[in-house]
Amino acid sequence: MKIIRETVVLKRRILEKLIQWKGSKNKLALLINGARQVGKTFIVREFGKSHYKHFIEINFEKQVSVKRAFEGDLDARTIILNLSAMGLGAFEEGKTLIFFDEIQSCPQARAAIKFLVEDGRFDYVESGSLLGINYKEVSS
């Protein structure tokens, strides 16, 4: 019983932090890293679906073809156009959370996040495990 109560409290704290991040001005992309199978994807998915009109989840290990959206130019306009053309969901300015899961599998997406955030139209959360192991693959 104690473990369940502690889990609920921890989940609530994490959700409160995510809500605080959503409300911040000039926000950066949020990076959630940690071991596999600890609930990173679950909590982001729950947050995105309940606090945004549109939630777009991209898992770079399950949806390998999505990596093509990050080939070539890494400017936000091109990337969003590419992702939109792939039919991933509605991209509505200020009302969409884009979740890059298992981002360690796509170094180009990790490099592009800077440009996507600067664009400012959407909010971004990145998640992955083992991110520190292959950090040298990222140019930016």
C-alpha positions in Angstrom: 0.0 0.0 0.0 2.9 2.4 0.8 4.5 1.8 -2.6 1.2 2.6 -4.4 0.8 5.8 -2.4 4.4 6.9 -3.1 3.9 6.1 -6.8 0.8 8.3 -6.9 2.6 11.1 -5.1 5.6 10.9 -7.5 3.3 10.9 -10.6 1.5 13.9 -9.3 4.8 15.8 -8.7 6.0 15.0 -12.2 2.8 16.2 -13.7 3.0 19.4 -11.7 6.5 20.0 -13.0 5.3 19.4 -16.6 2.4 21.8 -16.1 4.8 24.4 -14.7 7.1 23.9 -17.8 4.1 24.3 -20.1 3.2 27.6 -18.5 6.7 29.1 -18.6 7.6 31.8 -21.1 10.5 31.4 -23.5 10.5 27.6 -22.8 13.1 25.3 -24.2 12.5 21.7 -25.2 12.1 19.5 -22.2 14.4 16.5 -22.1 13.4 13.5 -20.0 16.1 10.9 -19.8 16.5 7.8 -17.6 16.5 4.0 -17.6 14.3 2.0 -19.8 10.8 1.0 -18.6 10.5 3.5 -15.8 7.4 5.4 -17.1 8.9 8.3 -19.1 6.7 7.7 -22.1 3.6 7.0 -20.1 3.8 10.3 -18.1 4.5 12.4 -21.2 1.7 10.7 -23.1 -0.8 11.4 -20.3 0.4 15.0 -19.9 0.2 15.7 -23.6 -3.2 14.2 -24.2 -4.7 16.0 -21.2 -3.0 19.5 -21.5 -2.8 20.1 -25.3 -5.4 20.1 -28.0 -3.0 18.1 -30.2 -0.4 15.6 -29.1 2.0 14.1 -31.7 4.1 11.2 -30.5 7.1 10.1 -32.6 9.0 7.1 -31.5 12.2 6.9 -33.5 12.7 3.2 -32.7 9.1 2.1 -33.7 8.7 4.6 -36.6 12.0 4.4 -38.3 10.7 6.0 -41.5 10.1 9.3 -39.6 13.9 9.8 -39.5 13.6 10.9 -43.2 11.9 14.1 -42.0 15.3 15.1 -40.6 17.4 14.4 -43.7 18.6 17.5 -45.5 17.9 20.9 -44.2 17.3 21.2 -40.5 15.3 24.4 -40.5 11.9 24.2 -38.6 9.8 25.0 -41.6 11.2 22.1 -43.6 11.0 19.6 -40.7 7.4 20.5 -39.8 6.4 20.3 -43.4 8.0 16.9 -43.7 6.4 15.6 -40.5 3.0 17.0 -41.5 3.3 15.3 -44.9 3.8 12.0 -43.1 0.3 12.4 -41.6 1.4 12.3 -38.0 -1.4 14.6 -36.7 -2.6 18.2 -36.6 0.1 20.8 -36.2 -1.8 23.8 -34.7 0.4 26.7 -33.4 0.4 27.1 -29.7 -1.8 24.1 -29.1 0.4 21.1 -30.1 2.9 19.1 -28.1 5.4 17.2 -30.2 7.0 14.3 -28.3 10.2 12.8 -29.6 10.5 9.4 -27.9 13.7 7.3 -28.1 15.4 10.4 -29.5 18.8 8.8 -29.1 18.0 6.8 -32.2 17.9 9.9 -34.4 20.9 12.2 -34.0 19.6 14.6 -36.7 16.4 15.2 -34.6 18.6 15.9 -31.6 20.5 18.4 -33.6 17.4 20.0 -35.0 15.6 20.5 -31.7 17.4 23.9 -31.3 15.9 25.2 -34.5 12.4 23.8 -33.8 12.3 25.5 -30.4 13.6 28.8 -31.9 10.7 28.6 -34.3 8.3 28.8 -31.3 5.2 27.4 -32.9 5.0 24.2 -30.9 6.2 22.7 -27.6 8.6 19.8 -27.6 9.5 17.0 -25.2 12.3 14.7 -25.9 12.7 11.4 -24.1 15.2 8.6 -24.3 17.5 6.2 -22.5 21.2 5.9 -23.0 21.4 9.5 -24.2 24.8 10.1 -22.8 26.4 7.2 -24.6 26.1 8.5 -28.1 26.3 12.3 -27.5 29.2 12.7 -29.9 27.0 11.9 -32.9 25.1 15.2 -32.4 26.6 18.2 -34.3 24.7 20.9 -32.4 
